[in-house]
Amino acid sequence: MRKAEAAKKSARKSDTGGALKTIFYAVLIALVVRTFLYEPFNIPSDSMYPGLHKGDYLFVSKFSYGYSNYSIPFSPDLFASRILTSEPERGDVAVFRQPTNTRIDFIKRVIGLPGDRVQVRNGRLYLNGIQVRREGPLARGDIAGGSALKAYDGLTGRECTSASGLPAPAKLYREFLPSGRSYTIYECGDRVHGADNTGVYTVPAGHFFMMGDNRDNSSDSRFSGVGMVPLQNFIGRAQFLFFSVNGSASFWEVWKWPGSIRWGRLLMGID
């Protein structure tokens, strides 16, 4: 009897030890993946419409730009600079730490590289004195013709106000960088105060000029709250969407979950 009881206790200890080892290895693998390969990121605002929507979940590749303190959970002060560094390319959608408050993650598009001169004049982007080409306004398939706009909602085009102060849809354009890379942007108009007419920004060495695709509804390098972003602050490049919800269901409203998922946006690439 005693031998049988001892064998049971030994088996229970073995099972417990095995379970703890499994948990330890799972946590270790997750930590390694999050630190060195991919980190999930949630889009918290409308600043990257129309390409990225509030409620999108995407993976950010850590290895795209190398690693800094911000690549590691809790951002321990381990590196004086980046290691295995590769600089962002113009047009990349990147996640970075806000220079004026490094506890906050931002996601914007890389527009200006070190040494570039960036300016916005009458809503048009200029790089090194040359106006960046754009096409449009383009037709917006997400707005039904003649439908009334009753409230602000990034998903239905209610991001702007008309001259009379009423809700109005943003205009959709396709912008082409000098490299030929293109993406779509939103503009409320070409004379929005503070956003559509700026001075000339000269990007310092080791820094980048970032802009949101929702040009008149984005806090980015045009404003002092963000400013130029040091390479050290970059976390990684946005790679692809893996999930998206429209916010219509609370966590406990399980019966509403299927209707809140944007099925057409799952596993999408990012321009």
C-alpha positions in Angstrom: 0.0 0.0 0.0 2.7 2.4 1.0 4.7 1.6 -2.2 1.5 2.3 -4.3 0.9 5.6 -2.5 4.5 6.7 -3.0 4.2 5.8 -6.7 1.1 7.9 -7.0 2.8 10.9 -5.3 5.8 10.5 -7.5 3.5 10.4 -10.6 1.7 13.5 -9.5 5.0 15.3 -8.9 6.2 14.2 -12.3 3.0 15.5 -14.0 3.2 18.8 -12.2 6.9 19.2 -13.1 6.0 18.4 -16.7 3.2 20.9 -16.8 5.5 23.6 -15.4 8.2 22.8 -17.9 5.7 23.1 -20.7 4.4 26.5 -19.4 8.0 27.7 -19.0 9.0 26.7 -22.6 5.8 28.2 -24.0 6.5 31.5 -22.3 10.1 31.4 -23.4 9.2 30.8 -27.0 6.5 33.6 -26.9 9.1 36.0 -25.4 11.7 35.1 -28.0 9.2 35.5 -30.9 7.9 38.8 -29.5 11.4 40.2 -28.9 13.2 39.1 -32.0 10.6 38.3 -34.7 7.0 39.6 -34.5 5.0 41.7 -32.1 1.2 42.1 -32.3 -0.1 45.7 -32.4 -3.6 47.1 -32.3 -4.6 50.2 -34.3 -6.0 52.6 -31.7 -7.1 55.6 -33.8 -8.2 56.8 -37.2 -4.9 58.4 -38.2 -4.0 55.7 -40.8 -7.2 55.5 -42.7 -8.0 54.4 -45.3 -5.3 51.6 -45.3 -5.6 50.8 -41.6 -8.7 51.0 -39.5 -9.3 51.4 -35.8 -9.7 47.9 -34.4 -7.2 46.3 -36.8 -4.7 43.9 -35.3 -1.4 43.5 -37.1 2.1 41.9 -36.8 5.1 44.2 -36.6 8.4 42.6 -37.8 11.1 43.4 -35.2 14.0 42.2 -37.5 13.2 44.7 -40.3 15.1 47.6 -38.6 17.3 45.8 -36.1 16.9 46.0 -32.3 17.0 48.7 -29.6 15.8 49.0 -26.0 12.2 49.4 -27.3 12.3 46.0 -29.0 12.3 44.3 -25.6 9.3 44.1 -23.2 9.5 46.9 -20.6 12.2 48.6 -22.6 15.2 48.0 -20.3 18.1 50.3 -20.8 20.4 47.6 -22.4 21.7 49.2 -25.6 23.3 52.5 -26.3 22.2 52.3 -29.9 20.6 49.8 -32.3 22.1 46.5 -33.2 21.8 44.6 -36.5 20.5 48.0 -37.9 18.6 48.4 -41.2 17.1 51.8 -41.9 13.4 52.3 -42.7 12.6 52.9 -46.3 10.4 55.7 -47.6 6.8 54.5 -47.7 7.1 51.9 -44.9 4.4 51.8 -42.3 6.3 51.6 -39.0 5.6 51.4 -35.3 7.7 53.6 -33.1 7.9 55.2 -29.7 6.7 58.8 -29.5 9.8 60.9 -29.1 8.2 63.2 -26.5 6.7 60.4 -24.5 8.4 57.0 -25.0 5.7 55.1 -23.2 3.4 55.6 -26.1 3.5 53.6 -29.4 2.7 55.3 -32.7 2.1 53.9 -36.1 2.7 56.2 -39.2 4.2 56.1 -42.7 7.9 57.0 -43.3 7.9 60.0 -45.6 11.1 61.9 -45.0 14.6 60.3 -44.8 17.7 61.8 -43.2 18.7 64.9 -45.1 15.3 65.3 -46.9 13.4 68.6 -47.0 9.7 68.0 -46.3 6.8 70.5 -46.7 3.1 70.6 -47.1 1.7 73.4 -49.3 -2.1 73.7 -49.9 -2.5 70.1 -48.9 0.1 68.8 -51.3 3.2 67.0 -50.1 6.6 68.3 -51.3 9.9 66.3 -51.0 13.1 68.2 -51.6 11.2 71.0 -53.4 9.3 68.6 -55.8 5.6 68.1 -55.5 4.7 64.4 -54.9 2.3 63.2 -57.5 -1.2 62.2 -56.5 -4.3 61.0 -58.4 -7.9 61.7 -57.5 -10.1 62.4 -55.8 -11.1 58.8 -56.4 -14.5 57.2 -55.9 -15.1 55.8 -52.5 -16.8 52.5 -52.5 -17.6 52.6 -48.8 -20.1 55.4 -49.1 -23.5 54.8 -50.7 -24.6 57.5 -53.1 -26.9 60.1 -51.6 -26.7 58.6 -48.1 -27.0 61.1 -45.2 -24.0 61.5 -42.9 -25.3 61.8 -39.4 -22.2 61.2 -37.2 -18.5 60.8 -37.3 -17.4 57.3 -38.2 -14.1 56.5 -39.9 -15.5 53.4 -41.5 -18.2 55.3 -43.4 -16.3 58.4 -44.4 -17.5 60.8 -41.7 -14.1 62.2 -40.8 -14.5 65.8 -41.9 -16.8 68.8 -41.7 -18.0 70.9 -44.5 -17.7 74.8 -44.6 -21.1 74.9 -42.9 -19.9 72.7 -40.1 -21.8 69.6 -41.1 -20.3 66.1 -41.3 -18.7 65.5 -44.7 -16.8 62.5 -46.3 -13.0 62.8 -46.7 -11.6 62.7 -50.2 -9.7 59.7 -51.3 -6.4 60.1 -53.3 -3.6 57.8 -54.4 -0.1 59.3 -53.6 3.0 58.2 -55.5 6.5 58.5 -53.9 9.6 59.2 -56.1 10.4 55.5 -55.9 7.1 54.7 -57.5 5.6 53.2 -54.3 2.0 54.2 -53.8 -0.7 54.1 -51.2 -4.1 55.8 -50.6 -4.6 58.8 -48.4 -7.6 60.8 -47.0 -7.9 64.6 -47.2 -10.7 66.6 -45.8 -9.5 69.5 -48.0 -6.3 71.2 -49.0 -6.5 74.2 -46.6 -7.0 72.6 -43.2 -5.4 74.9 -40.5 -2.1 73.7 -39.3 -1.9 70.5 -41.4 -2.1 71.6 -45.0 0.4 74.5 -45.0 3.7 74.1 -43.1 7.2 75.4 -43.1 10.1 73.4 -44.6 11.3 70.6 -42.3 14.8 69.4 -42.8 15.2 65.9 -41.5 18.3 65.6 -39.2 20.8 62.7 -39.5 19.5 59.6 -37.8 15.9 60.8 -37.8 12.8 60.3 -40.0 9.7 62.3 -40.9 6.5 60.4 -40.3 2.9 61.1 -41.5 -0.5 59.5 -41.1 -2.4 58.6 -44.2 -5.5 60.3 -42.8 -3.7 63.6 -43.5 -6.0 66.0 -41.8 -6.6 63.8 -38.8 -3.2 62.7 -37.7 -0.7 63.8 -35.0 2.6 63.3 -36.7 6.0 64.9 -37.5 4.3 68.1 -38.6 3.5 68.8 -35.0 5.7 69.4 -32.0 4.0 66.6 -30.0 5.7 64.1 -32.3 8.4 65.8 -34.4 11.3 64.0 -36.0 11.6 60.4 -35.0 15.1 59.0 -34.1 16.0 55.6 -35.5 16.5 54.4 -31.9 12.7 54.8 -31.4 11.6 52.4 -34.1 10.1 49.1 -33.0 9.4 47.5 -36.4 7.7 47.5 -39.8 4.0 46.7 -40.1 3.7 43.5 -42.0 0.2 42.2 -42.3 -3.2 42.2 -40.6 -4.3 39.1 -38.7 -7.5 40.2 -37.2 -10.0 43.1 -37.2 -13.1 44.2 -35.3 -15.4 47.1 -35.8 -16.1 47.8 -32.1 -19.8 46.9 -32.2 -19.6 44.1 -29.6 -18.3 44.3 -26.0 -16.1 41.5 -24.7 -19.0 39.8 -22.9 -21.4 40.0 -25.8 -20.3 36.7 -27.2 -23.4 36.4 -29.5 -22.4 39.6 -31.3 -18.8 38.6 -32.0 -19.3 37.1 -35.5 -21.0 40.3 -36.6 -18.2 42.5 -35.2 -15.4 40.8 -37.1 -14.4 42.4 -40.3 -13.9 39.1 -42.2 -12.7 40.8 -45.4 -9.8 42.3 -43.6 -8.3 39.2 -42.1 -4.8 38.2 -43.3 -4.4 41.3 -45.4 -1.0 42.7 -46.5 -0.1 46.4 -45.8 0.8 48.8 -48.6 
